[in-house]
Amino acid sequence: MHNPHPGLPEMDYVKPASLEEASRFLAAHAGEARPILGATDCIVRLRDGAWKAKYLVDVKGLDGTKTLEFDPQKGLTIGAAVSMNHVSAHPDVQKVYPMLVEACHWVASYQLRSRATIVGNICNASPAGDTIGAAMLYNGVLKVFGPDGYREEPLANFFKGPGRTNLQPGDIAVSLFLPLPPAGHFARYVKLGRNRLGDLAIVGVTVLGYPDTSAPSGLRFRIHLASVAPVPLRLPAVEEILAANPIDEGIIAEAAQAAMDSCKPIDDTRGSSHYRKQMVRNLTRNAITDVWTKIR
């Protein structure tokens, strides 16, 4: 019987001693070397032939990749090699960044989350990535080490297409920084999949809201959609509707319709474009209503 998953191809495992060494190797072997963190997605893609690699470069444990620190004056630093389970169990993360914890819990299984990392989820750049919306709405910034040293990559401008980011050959994502969220914020991540857990999102909606007296409505919202565009999708026009008008059920319905009109999802085996657009409207309305109710 033909086995559709014949196993991993032969490749070399490389364990650099420093970020500098790792960056040099990755740059010198562009197109045939891949950095790995949890490797939960990488191994599957290599097994299925979607990716080709001669070298797997293990960057876990290099400077800054295992850091998990909360500074009450600045924010949260999550090393690239810190697992989702480790992040979501941290008391400060649970208290200050609850939406990130909620998003982590939607990723596959507990066993996989003991290996999977938030930074890896971001760098895979899947439009369906569960933790990307939370990281974006918390105004996340990646710390990247490359051939020219360290630089910062705000997530707002990081994604270029499915699997494509601003990362270049020799670049290594070292950590993710989340500044302190707005005071009094509430947030939700709502995911529609073919089953309760473990499936890629057919549609994902992340909503963060908080009081802001400078807004005519007295509130500000941040909204992100997953699985309905080539990149993770922020909706500033929809956010403006909620900031500019006194919020009631009618305004929420208008914002949900605008969210539906803002996306251009594809048809695939998990759902049609028409179905996804309808679900964007419904889930956005529900998530905004839930956050609005909690703020009130």
Secondary structure as UniProt FT lines:
FT   STRAND          12..14
FT   HELIX           19..28
FT   TURN            29..32
FT   STRAND          33..36
FT   HELIX           40..47
FT   TURN            48..49
FT   STRAND          55..58
FT   TURN            60..61
FT   TURN            63..66
FT   STRAND          68..71
FT   TURN            72..74
FT   STRAND          75..79
FT   TURN            80..81
FT   HELIX           84..88
FT   HELIX           91..96
FT   HELIX           98..105
FT   HELIX           110..113
FT   TURN            114..115
FT   HELIX           118..124
FT   TURN            127..128
FT   TURN            130..131
FT   HELIX           132..137
FT   TURN            138..139
FT   STRAND          141..146
FT   TURN            147..148
FT   STRAND          149..154
FT   HELIX           155..157
FT   STRAND          159..161
FT   TURN            162..163
FT   STRAND          164..165
FT   TURN            169..170
FT   STRAND          172..179
FT   TURN            183..184
FT   STRAND          186..192
FT   STRAND          203..211
FT   TURN            213..214
FT   TURN            216..217
FT   STRAND          219..226
FT   STRAND          233..234
FT   HELIX           236..244
FT   HELIX           249..262
FT   TURN            269..270
FT   HELIX           273..295
//
